Amino acid sequence: MSIQPKALKVEKSILGEGPLWNSQNGQLVWVDIEGKKVHVYEPSTGKENAISVGQRIGAIVKADDGRMVCALENGFAFLELASGRLEPIVDPEAHLPGNRFNDGKVDPAGRFWAGTMPMGEGGPLGSLYRLDEDGSAHRMVGDIGCSNGLGWSLDAKTMYYIDTGTGRIDQFDYDAESGHIGNRRIVAAIQKEHGNPDGMAVDAEGKLWVACWGGYGISRIDPATGTLLERLNLPVSQVTSCCFGGENLDELYITSASVGLDEERLRKEPLAGSLFVCKPGVQGLPSYEYKTKRT
């Protein structure tokens, strides 16, 4: 694509991830995993704020009661943005101190899905969990190397999922009523020259926008055929995730990372860790909220 994403004048992240558009107040929220922060940015005013959470944070989503829900190094927790107060919910991997939570999203029925990964070497020790409205966590997939992007089809019958080390996007049959998944199969493999699949967003046409770590860009993929439709190029190698935002959900916000880059690489990539935005020509979908109660 000839579109040039613009780096926004906000605080850079060490390992930016999990952007989320809050349509109710016109704010973008994202996390800096290694910076142990939640960032809040208001594009209309340029106002930004950072909340320290004191531990690595892999993902953040909205709850239906006004709070946020985080997937942290030490499990799931509610977060009040105004005060920075954390309220633990459950830690399904308290027995695995070498793991931390990574990416996550809320499904069409209001459940929070987030997965884990080892912080060091050790093989596929991560898992994908489903957090239900009663605060219980259920292990849905095991033997994961680096749990990452999630998304759902427009008809809410398919869940898309990325375990970065596999180099591909997978899909599961998904039942919104029960939260069960099954019949795992491949959607598409990311070409090696395009890096490794990381975070992901689904647009209003049902296509997948996949951030490519080490690949200087984002791949737009048709999940029906596995076809690469287009590439959005960025001036940074470690592209981590993306989401649609703005008043019309026609802006694509993109996070990136500087973690692990030496001085020479940082000179070549002065924008590493920046938050980017562009208008890709399609609209996205509103994000779902975590349901704390059933109606």
N, C-alpha and C positions, 0 to 999 in steps of 0.2 A: 504494500500500500504506500502511496505517496504522502499520506498524512504524517505530519511530524508532531508527536506528542510534546507538550510543553512541560518543563520542570517547574513546579510551583515553589514559591518562596516560603517554604515551611521548614521546620527542623528536619534534618536528614536522620534516617534510621540506620542503626547498625544492621538490623535484619528486619526490615519492614514486611508486614504480612497482613492478610485478612481485612482488606478495606470493606467497609459497610456504609451504605448511604441511608441516613435517617431522614425520610421524606417529611416527617412531622415537623422537624425544626430546620431542615435544610443544612444538615451537618454531615460531614464525612468523618467516620471513626475508623482507625486502624491501629495495629499494634506494632511495637518494636520488640521482637522476642528477646534479643540479647540485651537491649536497653532496659527491659523490664518495665515498659511504659505503655499506656494507652494514649493515643493522640486524638484530639478532636479539632476539626477545622471547619470553619464557616466560610465557604467561598464568596458569599455575597458581601461580607464585611472584611474578609482577610484575617479575622480573629482566629487564633489557635491556642490550644492549651494541651498540656501533657500531664497525665496522672501516673505517678509511680505506684506499681503494685508489689514491688519487693521480691518478685520471682519471675522466672520466664513465663511469658504468656503467649500462647499459640493462636488463639482466636477469641473474638468477642462478637456477641449477637444481642439483639434487643429482646427483652421480655415484655409480656403484655401488661405488666403492672408498672411500667416506667423505668424499671431497673435494667441493667445489662447483665448478661451471663457470660462468664469467661471460662475458657479451657486453659488451665494454668499448669505449671510444672507440678503442682501438688493437687491436681484434680479440678473439679468444677466448682464455681463459686459465683454468687451474685455480686455485682459491683454497682454502687451508687456513684455516678459520675460527679455529682456536685460535691460530695464529701470525700470520695476516694475510699469509702468503707467497703471492705470485702466481707462477705458472709459465706463460709464454706457450705457446699451442698453434699458432695461425695467425692472421694478419691478412690477410683476403682483399681489403681495401681500403686497403692501405698506399699505393697510388697516388692515393688520394682523401682527403687530410688534412682536407678540409672536411666530411667525413661522420663520423658516429658510430653505434654500434649502439644500438638501442632495444629494444623488447619481444622476448621469446622464450620458447619452451616446448619440452619434450621430447615426442617423438611416442611412440605405443604400442610401437614397435620399439626405442626407446632412442636415437634420433638427436635432436640439439639443433638446433632451428630458431630463427633470430633474424634480424631485418632491420635495415637501416640507414636513415638519413635525413640530409639536409644540415643543418648547424648554423646556416646562414644562408639567404639567399635563393638561388635558382638553379634552381628547378623540380624535377621528379621524378628526382632523382639517386640515390635509394636502391635497394637490392635486398634480396631475401630469400634467405638462405643456409641450407643444411643441413650441419651438422657431423656427420660420420660417426665411428664408433668408432676409426678409424685416425688421426684428427686432420685429415683432409682436409675442406676446405670447398667446397661446390658451390653455384653461383649458380642459384637455381631460378626466380626471378621478378625482372624488372628494371623500370625506369621507375616507381619508387615514390616518392611524396612523403614519407610518414611511416609506416614499417612499424610495425604495432602488434599487436593481439590475435590469438592463435592458439588453436585447439582442434580436437578430433577427435570424430566421432560415436561413439555407443556400439558400433557394429559395426566401427569402425576402417576404414571404407571412404570416409569423407569428411573433408577438412580444411577448417576454417573459418578465414577470414583477413580482417584489417582493414587497409586503407590509409586512414588517417584522413581525408585530403583528399577522398576519393571520397564520404564521407558514408554508406557502406553496409558491410554484411558480405557477403563473397563466400564461395564454396565451390569446392573442387576435388575431383575424383576422386583418391583417395589409395590407393596400393599399399604396404601395410606391409612386404612382403618386400623390395621394391626401393627404396622411398623416393621413387618417382616420383609426380608430380602432373600433372593435366591437366584439360581441360574446365572452365575457370573460368566461373562464372556467379554471378548475384546471389542472395543469400538474402533480404535485406531492406535497405531504406533507412531511416536514422534520421530521424525528423521533425525539421525545422530547429529547432523550439522546444525540442527535447530535446538540442540540442548536437551534437557530433561524436563518433563512435564511437572508443573508445580501447582499453583492455585488456578482456579477456574471460575468462569461466570457463564451463565446461559442467557442468550438474548431473546427478544420477543418473537423471533422467528424459529426458536428452538435450537439454534446453533451454539456451539461451544467455543468460548474464548479461553485459550489455555496459555498461561504464562510459562515461559521456557527458561529455566535456570541454566545459565551458561550459554544461552542461545541468542542473546541480544534482541529478544522480541516476544511477540504473542502470536500464536497460530489460531486461526478461526477454522473450525472443523465441523463438517456436516455429520452428525452422529448416525444418520440413516445409512450412509455409504462409507463413512470413515475417510472421506475425501478432504484434503487440505484445500480450503476455499481461498484463503489469502493470508498474508503475513503482515503484521504491524511491527516495524523495526524501531528499536530504541537505542540510545547511545550508551547503554549500560548492559553488562553481560548478565548480571544476576537479577533477572526479572522474576518476581515472586508470586504476584497475584493481581487480580483486577476485579472491579465491580462497576456497574452502571449507576450513574447518579445524575444530579441536576434536576431542575424543575420538571423536565420532560423525559427524564431517564435516558437522555441521548448523549451523555458525556461518559467516557470511559476513564475511570481513575485507576492508576497502576502503581503498585508498590515495588520497591527494589531494595537491594542490600549491598553493603560494602564489606560485610564480614569476610575475613579470610583473604582479602586482597592486599598484596604487598605494596610498598611505596611506588614502585614502578607502574603497577596496574592502576593504582589510584590516580597517578598523573595522567594516564591514558583515559581514565574514566572519572573525571572530576564530579560527575553528577551521580555517582554510585550512592545508593541509599536515599535518593530523592523520591518524591511523590510526583507522578506525571498525570497529565490529563489531555484528552483529545476528543474530537467528535468523529466517531468512526462511520457514521452514516446509517446506523441502526439504533433502535431503542432497546433498553434492557427491561427487566422485570422487577417489581417491588420485592424487597426482601421479606421473608416470613418472620414472625415473632414467636419466640418460645412461649408456649402456653403454660402458665402456672396453675391454671384451673380449667376444667372442661365446662362448657356451657350446654 
